[in-house]
Each structure stands twice: as structure tokens, then as C-alpha cells.
Amino acid sequence: MERPFEGASPTVAESAFVSAQSALIGDVTVGESASIWPFVCCRGDDGAVVVGDETNVQEFTMLHGAGLGDGVTVGHGAVVDYASVGDDTLVGMQSAVLKGATVGENCVVAANAVVLQDQTVPDGHLAYGTPAETKPLTEDQLEQISATRDHYVELATRHRDAVAADSE
């Protein structure tokens, strides 16, 4: 569902896949080849939500006033609330990135981690635990970020094409 709010309407790139079971409300921008999966809520009612190119936001995630860079993967059930996530970063399942937090580029926020309000995760780091501690990523972890992104770009294209075929 896409719904305007107080004069702002969602903008979705033609190449993006947005599930009919998701909600995009107000000032929401979804980039090229991005994907918004079922039961995701993007609330741009009190600050813009930006989903970068080739970024995927998986089921049961909540984005509120959040900025996601290009090539980001947001795992199932995550919350990004008034925070920013840099390019080529993976935000793990059931994790939270809280108000004012900044997660750098080429990072991993581990499943169930909590990046605290105003915390900064430096480029190339893993954030893990509650509250999140950080340490540098390994080469294998960095490679997993791009592999996950590439998989979801391809999967979203297949879903977008299937929806288009069904409507013909």
C-alpha cells in the first residue's frame, strides 16, 4: 500500500519491487532495483525514508525517518528508527538501529544487536550485542554482504516480473 501523508507521497523507481502487502506512507523514496518485501512498514510521516539503489528490506521490518544507502540488506524484523545506514551494509534480523545512530559503509549489524541512540558504527565494522560493541569485519564477512545483496536484487527482479505477468 502506498499512501500520501500531508502532501508527501511515496516515490518508487520503476525497476524496484514493492510487495502489495507492505506500507509506504508519506515521504518515502525507493531506489532503482530495490525491494520492499511483505509486511514492511516505511513511515515517512515525520522525516523522510530513503531506500537506496539495490537495497532490500525484508519482511516485518520497520523504517521510520530512516536513510538506507545503496546495496543495503535489512534482515527480517529489524527496526531502523531516525537513523542512517551506509552503503553495502547488512542489518541483521531482529536488530535495532536507534535514533541518531549512524552505521557506516561495509558494515554488519548482527542479528538481535542494538545500535544505541547516537552511536556510530565505523566503516568496515561488525556491531554485535546489546548494547552493540564493534570490531573490524573479516574478508569473508565483507564478501557475504555483496553476495546477499546480489541474491536479493535477482530475487526481486523475478518477483517484479511475476507480478507484471500476472497483471497482463
N, C-alpha and C positions, 0 to 999 in steps of 0.2 A: 504494500500500500504506500502510495506517495501522497502526502498531504501538505498543502501550504500552511504557513503559520505567520500571522501578522505581516503579510506582504512578501515573505520569503518562501520560495518553492524549491524543492529538490531539483538538482541538475544531474543527469546521468548520461555518461558517454554512450554512444551508440554501440560500442564494442563491449560494454560491460554486461554482466549477468546480475540481475537483481531478482531474487525469489519473490513470487507473489505473496508469500507468507511472511515477508519482512515488513518493517515500517520505517519509512524515511519521512521525517517530519521537519518542515521549515527549511533552514539554511543548511542544506546537505549537498555536497558535491561528490560524485563518484567518478573516478578517472577511467581512462582507457584500459580495457581488458581486466578491469577489477571485478570482484564478485562479492555479492552480499547474499548469504545463504539463509535458509528458512529461520524464522523466529529471531532475527537480528533486529534490534531497535537502534536507529540512528536519530537522536533527538537534537536537531539544530534549532531549538526554541529559545535558547539563552546562550548563544555562542555557536559559531559555525562548526559543522562536522565536515572534515575533508578526508576522503579516502583516495589515496594516490593511485597512480597507474600500476597495474599488475598486483594490486593489493587484494587479499582475500580476507573476509570477515566471516567466521564460521558460526554455526548455529548457537543460539541463546546468548549471544554477545550483546552488550550494551555500550554504545558510544554516545557520549553527551559532551558537547563542546570540545570535541577531540580532533586532533590533527594526526593523520597517519601518512607517512611518506610513501614513496614508490617501493614496490616489491615487498611489502609487509605482509606477514601472516599473523592473523589474530585467531587463536585457537578457541574451541568451543567453550562457551560460558564465561569468557573474560569480560572485564569491565575496564574501560578507559574513560575517565571522567575528568574533563577540563585539563587534559594532559597532552603531551606530544610524543610521537614515536617516530624515530628517524628511519631513513631508507634501509631496505634489506635487513629488517629486524623481525624476529619471531617472538610473539607474545603468547605464552603457553596457556593451555586450558585452565580455566577456573582461576586465573591470576587477576590481579587488580593493579592498575596504574592510576594513582590518585591525583587530586587537584594540584596543578602546578608542577607535577613531575615531568622530567624530560628523560626519555630513553634515547640514547644516541643511535648512530648508524651501525649496522652489522652487529647487532646485539641479540641476545636471547634472554627473555624473561621466563624463567622456569615455570612449569605448571604449579599452580597454587601459591606462587610468590606474591608478595605485596610490596610494590614500589610506593613508598610513603609520600605524603604530600610534600611538594617542593624538592624531592630527592632527584639527583641526577645520576643516571647510569652512563658512564663514559663509553664512547665508541669502542666496539670490539669486545664488550664485556658480557658475561653471564650475570644476571641478577637472580638470586635464589633465596628462598626462605622468607620468614615473616618476623620482623621486617627484613626487606631484601638486603643481602650482602652482595658484593660483587667480586668477580675475579676475571682475568682475561680468558677469552674463548680459545679453544684449540682449533686447528685447521679443519678437523673432522666436523666440529660443530658449525663452523662457518660454511662449509660445503652443504650441510643439511638445510641451512636457511634457503639457499638458492634452489636446491632440489625440491623443497616443499613448495616454494613459490611457483616454480615451473610446472609442477604437477597440478596445482590449483588453477593456473592460467589455462592449461589444456582441458581440465575437467569442466571449468566454467564455460569454455567455448562449446563443448559438447552439450551442456545443458541449455545454453542460449540457442543453439541450433535446433535442439529438440523442441523447445518451446515455440520457436518460429515455424517449424514444420507442422506442429500441432494446430497452429492458428491458420494455416493455409486451407 
